[in-house]
Amino acid sequence: MYAARAEIVGNVWRLHAQEGDHVAAGDLVAVLETMKMEIPVLAGESGTVRLHVREGQIVQEGDVIAEIA
């Protein structure tokens, strides 16, 4: 299992993957927004997505955005 984590404090601006979607390594899972910058969150491995956040949620550095298994 791979945990896609927030690299910075920010707002979950957009989810590109939905619960149960299959993604490949390197696919865009979500975009965080902070100080008018967009930070991509990518899948580190292939698998099925289990989301831990919703759009508009504020996340802290290290928070899990999604698990991919």
TORROFI-160700 format. One record per residue: x, y, z of N, C-alpha, C in turn; residue in one letter; chain; residue number from 0. Coordinates in pm, whole numbers. Each point is the difference from the previous one (the first is absolute). Layout:
BEGIN
n.px  n.py  n.pz  ca.px  ca.py  ca.pz  c.px  c.py  c.pz  r  c  k
X  Y  Z  X  Y  Z  X  Y  Z  A  A  NUM .
...
END
This chain:
BEGIN
n.px  n.py  n.pz  ca.px  ca.py  ca.pz  c.px  c.py  c.pz  r  c  k
84  -118  0  -84  118  0  88  124  0  M  A  0 .
-42  101  -76  70  128  -9  -90  110  55  Y  A  1 .
53  89  79  -75  114  52  48  127  -70  A  A  2 .
-89  63  -76  30  129  -62  -23  107  107  A  A  3 .
103  76  32  -6  96  111  16  145  -48  R  A  4 .
-53  91  79  16  142  -26  145  38  29  A  A  5 .
61  73  -90  137  44  19  6  137  67  E  A  6 .
-116  63  15  -5  137  51  -139  24  59  I  A  7 .
-12  96  89  -132  40  52  -76  67  -114  V  A  8 .
-123  -43  -22  -77  61  -108  -144  -47  -2  G  A  9 .
-69  46  -100  -140  -31  -23  -8  -107  -111  N  A  10 .
-84  -102  20  -22  -99  -106  -87  70  -104  V  A  11 .
64  48  -105  -67  81  -100  -82  -86  -95  W  A  12 .
57  -113  -45  -71  -86  -93  45  -145  17  R  A  13 .
-96  -91  2  30  -144  -2  -13  -49  -144  L  A  14 .
105  -59  -51  -3  -53  -136  -36  -148  0  H  A  15 .
24  -68  108  -38  -141  14  -116  -8  98  A  A  16 .
-87  -93  -24  -114  -21  89  17  -132  74  Q  A  17 .
-73  -14  109  2  -123  79  -24  -120  -92  E  A  18 .
89  -99  7  -15  -122  -79  60  4  -140  G  A  19 .
47  117  -44  65  10  -131  130  -79  -1  D  A  20 .
36  -52  -116  130  -64  -18  93  104  -62  H  A  21 .
118  19  59  98  94  -51  132  -72  -27  V  A  22 .
79  58  -87  135  -49  -28  100  88  74  A  A  23 .
117  -53  24  106  79  64  23  127  -81  A  A  24 .
4  113  68  23  129  -66  -127  73  -37  G  A  25 .
-117  -65  11  -127  67  -32  -29  108  105  D  A  26 .
-67  104  -44  -41  108  89  -118  -46  85  L  A  27 .
14  9  131  -106  -39  94  -76  124  46  V  A  28 .
72  106  34  -62  121  52  91  120  -26  A  A  29 .
-57  119  19  78  123  -7  -26  78  128  V  A  30 .
108  38  67  -9  85  117  26  144  -43  L  A  31 .
-63  94  69  21  141  -29  49  67  126  E  A  32 .
107  76  -14  52  78  112  64  126  -54  T  A  33 .
-36  111  55  58  129  -41  -1  17  -152  M  A  34 .
-112  -37  -62  -23  14  -144  88  -93  -85  K  A  35 .
64  -98  64  80  -100  -72  -78  -130  -1  M  A  36 .
11  -75  -109  -64  -131  -10  107  -107  16  E  A  37 .
-22  -93  94  96  -105  30  -64  -134  -37  I  A  38 .
54  -71  -101  -58  -129  -38  34  -109  103  P  A  39 .
-94  -90  21  22  -119  82  -14  -119  -93  V  A  40 .
109  -75  -17  5  -109  -98  -4  -136  67  L  A  41 .
-51  -98  -74  0  -139  48  142  -53  -8  A  A  42 .
47  -60  108  136  -55  4  9  -141  -54  G  A  43 .
-116  -64  -15  -5  -134  -57  -139  -21  -60  E  A  44 .
-17  -106  -76  -130  -33  -59  -88  -68  103  S  A  45 .
-130  23  -13  -94  -67  89  -133  72  8  G  A  46 .
-80  -40  98  -133  55  22  5  108  107  T  A  47 .
-69  110  -24  4  118  87  -101  -12  114  V  A  48 .
47  35  120  -86  18  117  30  140  54  R  A  49 .
-95  92  -18  20  140  38  -11  21  150  L  A  50 .
80  94  51  -3  39  141  -40  147  16  H  A  51 .
-26  70  -110  -33  143  4  -117  28  -94  V  A  52 .
-51  122  9  -103  47  -92  44  136  -54  R  A  53 .
-55  40  -113  34  131  -56  -37  109  99  E  A  54 .
87  100  13  -22  111  90  60  -20  139  G  A  55 .
43  -121  29  57  -31  132  141  58  10  Q  A  56 .
34  52  118  136  46  28  80  -119  52  I  A  57 .
119  -21  -56  87  -108  43  133  57  51  V  A  58 .
62  -76  88  130  36  55  108  -82  -70  Q  A  59 .
122  47  5  111  -74  -58  4  -140  59  E  A  60 .
6  -101  -87  6  -140  44  -134  -70  8  G  A  61 .
-111  76  -6  -133  -64  3  -18  -92  -120  D  A  62 .
-68  -111  22  -28  -93  -110  -114  55  -84  V  A  63 .
23  13  -129  -102  42  -96  -78  -123  -47  I  A  64 .
74  -104  -34  -62  -124  -49  93  -118  23  A  A  65 .
-59  -116  18  75  -126  2  -22  -66  -135  E  A  66 .
106  -62  -51  -8  -70  -129  51  -140  24  I  A  67 .
-89  -96  -24  37  -139  25  -42  -88  -116  A  A  68 .
END
